Amino acid sequence: MSSLIVRRRLQERRAHRSSGAAPWLVALVGLFAFGAIMAAAAAGALFGMYNSYAHDYVPIEEKLLQRAVGLTTIYDRGGPDSGVELGSLTNPDAQLLEPVPLEAISPFMVNATISTEDNSFWDNPGINFTGLARAAYENYVKNEFGGGTGGSSITQQLIKNVYICPSITNSDDPTRCVTAERTLDRKLREIVYAVELTRDYTKEEILTWYLNQISYADRYIGVEAASQGYFRKAAKDLTLGEAALLAGVPQFPTQYHPRYNCVRGDDEKCLLDALGRSTLAGEAKVRQEAVLDLMVIHGRATAEEAAAAKLEEIKVFAASNPLKAEAWIDNQVEPRLVRMCKAGLLPMPKGVEECTAWVHSAGYKVTSTLDWEATEAARVLSQTKIAEGQAAGCNCFNAAIVTIEPTTGEIIVYSPNIDPTYRSDKRVAGDIDQLSEINQPGSSFKPAVYLNWFDTQNKAPMSFFWDTSPLAVEGTEITNPRNDGKVSEGLISARAALGGSQNVGAFRAAQEGGVDNVIETAKKLGITTLEQHFDPTFYDHQAVTYGASIATGGANIRAVDMAYMDATIANMGKMIGTKSYAEYVPAQGPEEQPQSGIGAGL
């Protein structure tokens, strides 16, 4: 076969192969082109989304300055110059307050925090990719969105506390920064802000801000406050064991609280040494050792150092400066300051919109009406009387005292418990403000009943009615406290009936004067929790219907309101005080009950 023929055949084969391959090649090129277009579109969408979040980002210093004036401090009636400091409002958004530089923090604390919270901190761009991947797997692959570990870097946690938490609307929830809802929008915003923050500031600056604004349980914001509060030493002097303990607290502050996890005696109380210190134990100790193990794994502590730290006996001081009037501050002073802020009486700086956060961290020095010395005397008196009662066989465990100056309307004494710090005995219920709680007032409400009877029925203290004890009403007997309740007093004056706290007379006065009129009179005297078909506890409004038994104490009333009523009576019927600035909200049924707040007219 000639070479010419061979060449022609080869050319034909090549032409045939070329004509057959062309469609596949075109398709392949088209596929690559389509992929490139889609990739470009995705990149453009991602870039646009990033820019939309980054547009809202402002430098962290600007955010911190909005709320970094300092904690608002409350004093008794003597004020900052000569009075008693009662305590400070907590900063609900855990903003930076009085920071210490990084060099003033123990290297143990720095290393323990990084090992625990974000091992890649020094190298990552603000995002912990390993943690993020783990969180994505838990949330999307395992379908546990919102229930996974989160995967946030130290930078992201700083972003959450400073940028995200202040926008969470439930300001009454002190754990909202810890349990903030893990939505996709929140997480994306967190990531973008973290990247921007890392571009704007050094790692040392970010870590300094983080260590100075994180909450370490109790009322301690920042590592210096926690170190001084728990160990009475500067943060630069923390030992490895102490640092590992503090580094483990933020994950679960209530569970790993240094003061609640202690060696206990037979009475279940923490055993204290001569300096009043407890010894660390329980879940906080387990957590501390886990942090030490992480430090060894990450090369931030040797095995020998960790072993020695585990053997270290961690001593924790009791609260050295607890609030002297916690209930007074939380239930009377703070709500009023917030209402004053909302009314425009406490101006906020530009950029600050949320009154609760501002009031807590505005640095105000507030002089209240409370007389701390008199309040302490009242508490001692109530403790003494309770002890005497128990010695005499009384099944009584608690007491509360409040006094109001009638001519000024000022609360002078506010002692809501015989011991507000005693919280393990439910009979004492030391964590409950008995003066603001709804309770039945017993016979102390009778003055309102008789005043209404005088007013609506044109009666006087010497007006008479028949006291027929026992008085049967709808199958129930109303009896007087004297003579076993079975002897009638006969014809008796209103003055004598009130003086003897006779139940039958008060019941007749409520019947004749009209229950609705009694409620209206009580409201004029300062009691705002009584309305027909209104329950101030927001459970079931329609179930609340008062009858004449309101005269013998069957009512929903706060003790502090009873004091206002008595003060008004003592001031010859003239109520003295200042505008409350309270918000009025409609009363709602149980299916519509608000998550927080107070009811109509409160």
C-alpha positions in Angstrom: 0.0 0.0 0.0 1.5 3.3 -1.1 2.3 6.0 1.4 -0.1 8.3 -0.3 -3.0 6.0 0.4 -2.0 5.5 4.0 -1.8 9.2 4.5 -5.3 9.7 3.0 -6.8 6.9 5.2 -5.2 8.5 8.3 -6.6 11.9 7.4 -10.1 10.4 6.9 -10.0 8.6 10.3 -8.8 11.8 12.0 -11.6 13.8 10.3 -14.1 11.2 11.4 -12.9 11.3 15.0 -12.9 15.1 15.0 -16.4 15.3 13.7 -17.7 12.8 16.3 -15.9 14.5 19.3 -17.0 18.1 18.5 -20.5 17.9 20.2 -19.0 16.5 23.5 -16.3 19.1 23.5 -18.9 21.8 23.0 -21.0 20.4 25.8 -18.0 20.3 28.1 -17.0 23.8 27.4 -20.6 24.9 27.9 -20.8 23.1 31.2 -17.6 24.8 32.4 -19.0 28.2 31.2 -22.3 27.6 33.0 -20.4 26.6 36.2 -18.3 29.7 36.0 -21.4 31.9 35.6 -23.1 30.2 38.5 -19.9 30.5 40.7 -19.7 34.2 39.8 -23.4 34.6 40.7 -22.9 32.8 44.0 -19.8 34.8 44.7 -21.7 38.0 43.9 -24.7 37.0 46.1 -22.3 36.1 48.9 -20.5 39.4 48.5 -23.8 41.3 48.5 -25.0 39.4 51.6 -21.7 40.1 53.4 -21.8 43.8 52.5 -25.4 44.0 53.7 -24.4 42.8 57.2 -21.1 44.7 57.2 -23.0 47.9 56.4 -24.6 47.8 59.9 -21.2 47.2 61.6 -19.8 50.1 63.7 -16.5 50.1 65.5 -16.7 48.3 68.8 -15.4 51.3 70.7 -18.5 53.3 69.7 -20.7 50.5 70.9 -18.9 50.3 74.2 -18.9 54.0 74.9 -22.7 54.1 74.6 -23.0 52.0 77.8 -19.6 52.2 79.4 -20.1 55.2 81.8 -20.2 52.9 84.8 -22.7 51.0 87.0 -25.6 53.0 88.6 -25.1 53.0 92.3 -27.9 53.3 94.8 -27.6 54.9 98.3 -30.0 55.3 101.2 -31.4 58.7 102.1 -28.0 60.0 103.2 -26.8 60.0 99.6 -23.3 59.6 98.3 -21.7 62.0 100.8 -23.1 60.8 104.2 -25.3 57.8 103.4 -25.0 54.1 103.0 -24.2 52.5 99.7 -26.9 49.9 99.1 -25.5 48.4 96.0 -25.2 48.8 92.2 -27.5 47.8 89.4 -26.1 45.0 87.3 -25.2 45.8 83.7 -27.7 43.5 81.8 -25.7 43.6 78.6 -22.3 42.9 80.2 -20.6 45.8 78.5 -17.0 46.8 79.1 -16.8 48.8 82.4 -13.5 49.3 84.0 -11.0 47.2 82.0 -7.5 46.1 83.0 -4.9 45.8 80.3 -3.9 42.3 79.0 -0.5 42.5 80.8 -2.5 43.0 84.1 -4.1 39.6 83.6 -2.4 36.3 84.6 -1.0 34.4 81.6 -2.7 31.3 83.2 -6.0 33.1 82.7 -5.2 34.0 79.1 -4.1 30.4 78.2 -7.0 28.8 80.1 -9.6 31.0 78.3 -8.1 30.4 74.8 -7.9 26.6 75.4 -11.5 26.5 76.6 -13.2 28.9 74.3 -11.2 29.2 71.1 -8.0 27.2 70.6 -7.3 28.8 67.2 -7.8 32.3 68.4 -4.4 33.7 67.6 -4.5 32.4 64.0 -8.1 32.5 62.9 -9.7 35.5 61.1 -12.3 35.9 63.8 -14.0 32.6 63.1 -13.3 29.3 64.6 -13.7 27.1 61.5 -13.5 23.8 63.4 -16.1 24.9 65.8 -18.2 26.4 63.0 -18.1 23.1 61.1 -19.0 21.2 64.2 -21.9 23.5 64.8 -23.1 23.2 61.2 -23.0 19.5 61.4 -25.0 19.4 64.6 -27.5 22.1 63.4 -28.1 21.0 59.8 -26.9 17.3 59.4 -28.2 16.1 62.8 -31.1 18.5 62.6 -30.4 20.0 66.1 -30.6 23.7 65.0 -30.4 25.8 68.1 -29.4 22.9 70.3 -25.8 22.3 69.3 -22.6 23.6 70.8 -22.6 26.8 68.8 -19.0 26.8 67.7 -18.4 30.5 68.4 -14.9 31.9 68.5 -13.8 34.3 71.2 -14.3 37.2 68.7 -17.8 36.0 67.9 -18.7 35.7 71.6 -17.5 39.3 72.1 -19.6 40.4 69.1 -22.7 38.6 70.6 -22.3 40.3 74.0 -21.7 43.8 72.6 -23.7 43.9 69.4 -26.3 41.2 69.5 -27.5 41.0 73.1 -28.5 44.7 73.4 -31.0 44.1 70.6 -32.7 41.2 72.3 -36.0 42.5 73.5 -36.5 40.5 76.7 -34.6 42.9 78.9 -36.0 41.3 82.1 -34.2 38.0 81.4 -30.7 38.2 82.8 -29.6 35.1 80.9 -30.7 36.3 77.5 -27.0 36.8 76.4 -26.2 33.3 77.4 -29.3 31.7 75.8 -29.8 34.1 72.8 -31.7 32.3 70.1 -29.4 30.7 67.5 -31.0 31.9 64.3 -29.3 31.8 61.0 -29.5 35.6 60.6 -27.9 36.1 64.0 -25.1 33.7 63.3 -24.3 35.3 59.9 -24.3 38.7 61.4 -22.0 37.5 64.2 -19.6 36.0 61.6 -19.4 39.1 59.4 -18.9 41.4 62.4 -16.2 39.1 63.8 -14.3 39.3 60.5 -14.7 43.0 60.4 -13.5 43.3 64.0 -10.5 41.2 63.3 -9.6 43.4 60.4 -9.9 46.6 62.5 -8.2 45.5 65.7 -5.3 43.4 67.0 -5.8 40.0 68.6 -4.5 41.5 71.9 -7.2 44.2 71.9 -10.0 41.7 71.1 -8.8 39.4 73.9 -8.6 42.3 76.3 -12.1 43.4 75.6 -13.4 39.8 75.9 -11.7 39.1 79.3 -13.0 42.4 80.6 -16.7 42.1 79.6 -17.5 38.4 80.1 -19.7 37.5 83.0 -18.2 35.2 85.6 -21.5 34.5 87.5 -22.8 36.5 90.5 -22.5 40.2 89.7 -18.9 40.0 88.4 -18.3 41.4 84.9 -14.8 41.0 83.8 -11.9 38.9 85.1 -10.6 41.6 87.5 -14.0 41.9 89.2 -14.3 38.1 89.4 -10.7 37.7 90.8 -11.3 40.3 93.4 -14.7 39.0 94.3 -13.9 35.3 94.6 -10.3 35.4 95.7 -9.6 39.0 96.9 -6.6 39.3 94.6 -5.8 41.0 91.4 -6.3 39.2 88.1 -2.5 39.2 87.5 -2.0 37.1 90.6 -4.4 34.2 89.7 -2.9 30.8 90.0 -3.3 28.1 87.4 -6.0 26.4 89.4 -7.9 29.6 90.0 -7.6 30.6 86.4 -8.9 27.3 85.2 -11.9 27.6 87.5 -12.8 31.1 86.2 -12.3 30.1 82.5 -14.8 27.3 82.9 -17.6 29.5 84.5 -18.9 31.3 81.4 -20.1 28.2 79.7 -22.7 27.6 82.4 -22.5 30.3 85.1 -25.3 28.9 87.4 -24.0 25.3 87.3 -20.3 26.2 87.7 -20.9 29.1 90.2 -17.7 29.1 92.5 -19.7 29.8 95.6 -22.5 27.2 95.1 -20.0 24.4 94.4 -18.4 23.8 97.8 -17.5 21.2 100.4 -20.7 20.9 102.6 -21.4 19.9 106.1 -24.1 17.7 107.5 -26.5 20.7 107.3 -25.8 21.0 103.6 -24.2 24.4 104.2 -20.8 25.3 102.8 -18.0 24.7 105.3 -16.1 27.9 105.9 -12.6 28.4 107.2 -11.5 31.1 109.7 -11.5 33.7 106.8 -15.0 32.8 105.8 -13.9 30.9 102.6 -15.5 27.8 101.2 -13.5 25.0 99.5 -14.2 24.4 95.8 -16.0 21.1 95.0 -18.9 19.7 92.9 -19.5 20.4 89.3 -17.3 23.5 89.2 -14.3 21.4 90.4 -15.0 18.8 87.6 -15.2 21.6 85.1 -12.0 23.2 86.3 -10.2 19.9 85.9 -11.6 19.5 82.4 -10.2 23.0 81.5 -6.8 21.9 82.8 -6.9 18.8 80.7 -7.7 20.9 77.6 -4.7 23.2 78.4 -2.4 20.1 78.4 -3.9 18.8 75.1 -3.4 22.2 73.5 0.2 22.6 74.9 -0.6 25.6 77.1 0.3 23.7 80.3 2.4 20.7 81.1 0.9 17.6 82.6 2.9 18.2 85.8 1.5 21.8 86.1 -2.1 20.6 85.5 -1.7 17.7 88.0 -0.4 20.2 90.7 -3.3 22.6 89.9 -5.8 19.8 90.3 -4.4 19.1 93.8 -4.5 22.8 94.7 -7.3 23.5 97.3 -9.2 26.4 95.8 -10.6 28.7 98.5 -13.5 31.0 97.6 -14.5 34.0 99.7 -18.1 34.7 100.5 -19.6 37.7 98.9 -17.7 40.6 100.4 -20.0 43.4 99.4 -23.5 41.9 98.8 -26.4 44.2 98.0 -27.6 45.6 101.3 -31.2 46.1 100.0 -31.6 43.8 97.0 -35.4 43.7 96.9 -35.6 47.5 97.5 -33.2 48.1 94.5 -34.6 45.5 92.2 -38.4 45.9 92.8 -38.7 49.6 93.8 -35.7 51.8 92.6 -34.7 50.1 89.3 -38.3 49.9 87.9 -38.9 53.6 88.7 -35.6 54.7 87.1 -36.6 52.8 83.9 -40.0 54.4 83.9 -38.5 57.8 84.4 -36.2 57.1 81.5 -39.1 56.1 79.2 -40.9 59.3 80.3 -37.9 61.3 79.0 -36.8 62.5 82.5 -33.5 60.7 82.2 -32.0 61.7 78.8 -30.0 59.1 76.9 -27.0 59.8 74.7 -27.2 59.6 71.0 -27.4 56.1 69.7 -28.8 54.6 72.9 -32.4 53.5 72.6 -33.1 50.9 75.3 -33.8 52.4 78.7 -33.1 49.4 80.9 -29.6 48.9 79.6 -28.9 52.6 79.9 -30.3 53.0 83.4 -28.1 50.1 84.6 -24.9 51.4 83.1 -25.3 55.2 83.1 -23.2 55.7 86.2 -25.9 57.5 88.1 -25.5 58.0 91.8 -29.1 57.6 93.1 -30.2 58.8 96.5 -33.3 56.8 97.6 -35.7 57.4 100.5 -34.7 54.3 102.4 -33.2 54.7 105.9 -30.8 51.7 106.0 -30.2 51.9 109.8 -34.0 51.8 110.5 -34.4 49.0 107.9 -31.8 46.9 109.7 -33.4 47.6 113.0 -36.7 46.4 111.6 -35.2 43.2 110.2 -33.6 42.5 113.6 -37.0 43.1 115.3 -38.8 40.7 112.9 -36.1 38.0 113.5 -36.5 38.4 117.2 -40.3 38.2 117.1 -40.3 35.2 114.8 -37.8 33.4 117.2 -40.0 34.3 120.2 -43.1 33.0 118.3 -41.4 29.7 117.4 -40.3 29.3 121.0 -43.9 29.7 122.1 -45.1 27.0 119.6 -46.0 29.3 116.7 -45.6 27.7 113.2 -44.2 30.9 111.8 -41.0 31.4 109.9 -41.0 34.8 108.1 -42.0 38.4 108.5 -41.8 41.6 106.5 -41.9 45.3 107.6 -42.5 48.4 105.5 -43.1 52.0 106.8 -44.1 55.1 104.9 -43.8 58.7 106.1 -47.5 59.9 105.6 -46.6 63.6 105.0 -44.1 62.9 102.2 -45.1 59.5 100.9 -41.5 58.3 101.2 -40.7 54.7 102.0 -38.4 54.7 105.0 -38.2 51.1 106.0 -38.3 48.2 103.5 -37.5 44.9 105.1 -39.0 42.2 102.9 -37.8 39.2 104.8 -36.4 38.2 108.2 -33.3 37.2 106.2 -33.1 37.8 102.5 -29.9 35.7 102.2 -31.5 32.6 103.6 -32.8 30.8 100.5 -32.5 27.1 101.2 -35.5 26.9 103.5 -38.7 27.3 101.5 -40.6 28.3 104.6 -38.5 31.4 104.9 -38.3 32.0 101.1 -35.5 34.5 101.5 -35.4 35.2 97.7 -39.0 36.4 97.7 -39.9 40.0 98.3 -42.8 39.6 100.6 -43.7 43.3 100.4 -44.2 43.2 96.7 -45.8 39.7 96.5 -49.5 39.4 96.2 -50.9 38.1 99.5 -54.2 38.2 101.4 -54.2 41.1 103.9 -56.5 39.6 106.5 -58.2 42.1 108.8 -55.7 44.9 107.9 -58.0 45.7 104.9 -61.0 46.5 107.1 -60.3 50.3 107.4 -61.0 50.6 103.6 -64.3 48.7 104.1 -65.5 51.0 106.9 -64.4 54.2 105.1 -66.4 53.2 102.1 -69.4 52.4 104.4 -69.1 55.9 105.9 -68.9 57.5 102.5 -71.5 55.7 100.6 -74.1 55.0 103.3 -73.8 58.3 105.1 -72.6 56.6 108.3 -70.3 57.6 111.1 -67.9 55.7 113.5 -70.7 55.6 116.1 -73.3 54.2 113.7 -74.6 50.9 114.8 -75.5 47.5 113.3 -76.3 44.0 114.6 -73.4 41.7 115.1 -75.0 38.2 114.9 -72.0 35.9 115.2 -71.9 33.3 113.7 -73.3 34.7 110.4 -74.2 32.0 107.8 -73.5 33.1 104.2 -74.0 30.6 101.4 -73.1 27.6 103.6 -70.1 29.3 105.2 -70.1 30.7 108.8 -68.5 34.1 109.4 -67.4 34.3 113.0 -65.7 36.9 115.3 -62.2 36.2 116.7 -63.4 36.7 120.3 -65.3 34.3 122.5 -64.6 31.4 120.1 -66.6 33.2 117.5 -69.9 31.7 118.7 -71.2 34.6 120.8 -73.0 37.6 119.3 -71.9 41.1 120.1 -75.4 42.3 119.6 -75.9 46.0 118.7 -72.4 47.3 118.1 -70.9 50.5 116.8 -68.6 50.6 113.7 -65.8 52.0 115.9 -66.1 49.1 118.4 -66.4 46.6 115.5 -63.2 47.9 113.8 -61.4 48.2 117.1 -62.2 44.6 118.0 -61.6 43.4 114.4 -65.0 41.8 114.3 -65.6 39.9 111.1 -69.4 40.0 111.1 -69.5 43.8 111.3 -67.0 44.2 108.5 -68.9 41.8 106.3 -72.1 43.7 106.8 -70.3 47.0 106.1 -69.0 45.6 102.8 -72.5 44.3 101.9 -74.2 47.5 102.6 -71.5 49.7 101.0 -71.2 47.6 97.9 -68.1 45.5 97.0 -67.4 47.5 93.8 -67.5 50.7 95.9 -65.1 49.1 98.4 -62.7 48.4 95.6 -62.9 51.9 94.3 -62.3 53.4 97.8 -59.3 51.1 98.2 -57.9 52.3 94.8 -58.2 55.9 96.0 -56.2 55.0 99.1 -53.4 53.5 97.1 -54.3 49.8 96.4 -54.2 49.2 92.7 -54.4 45.4 92.5 -58.1 45.0 93.1 -60.5 44.9 90.1 -63.4 42.6 89.4 -62.3 40.1 86.8 -58.7 41.1 87.0 -55.8 39.1 88.4 -52.5 40.9 88.7 -50.6 37.6 88.5 -51.9 37.2 84.9 -53.3 33.7 85.4 -57.0 33.8 85.0 -58.7 37.2 85.1 -62.2 35.9 84.7 -61.9 33.7 87.8 -61.3 36.7 90.0 -64.6 37.9 91.4 -64.8 39.5 94.9 -67.7 39.3 97.2 -68.3 40.7 100.6 -65.7 38.4 102.0 -63.2 40.9 100.7 -63.8 42.6 104.1 -62.2 39.7 106.0 -59.0 39.6 103.8 -60.0 37.5 100.8 -58.2 39.9 98.3 -55.1 40.1 96.2 -53.0 42.9 97.7 -49.3 43.8 98.1 -48.1 44.7 101.6 -46.4 47.8 100.3 -49.8 49.0 99.0 -51.4 48.4 102.3 -48.7 50.7 103.8 -49.7 53.4 101.3 -53.3 53.0 102.3 -52.5 53.4 106.0 -50.2 56.3 105.3 -53.0 58.0 103.4 -55.4 57.5 106.3 -52.8 58.8 108.7 -52.4 61.9 106.5 -56.2 62.7 106.9 -57.1 61.1 103.6 -54.6 63.0 101.5 -52.3 60.8 99.5 -48.8 62.3 99.1 -46.2 61.1 96.6 -44.8 61.5 93.1 -46.1 60.4 89.8 -45.3 56.8 89.2 -45.0 57.0 85.4 -46.4 53.4 85.3 -47.5 52.0 81.9 -51.1 50.9 81.5 -51.6 47.7 79.6 -54.9 46.0 78.9 -55.9 43.1 81.1 -55.8 39.9 79.1 -56.9 36.3 79.4 -54.5 33.4 80.2 -54.2 32.5 76.5 -53.0 36.0 75.7 -51.0 36.7 78.9 -47.9 38.8 78.4 -44.5 37.4 79.0 -43.6 40.2 81.4 -44.9 43.4 82.8 -47.8 44.3 85.0 -51.5 44.6 84.6 -53.9 47.4 83.9 -53.8 50.2 86.4 -50.6 49.1 88.1 
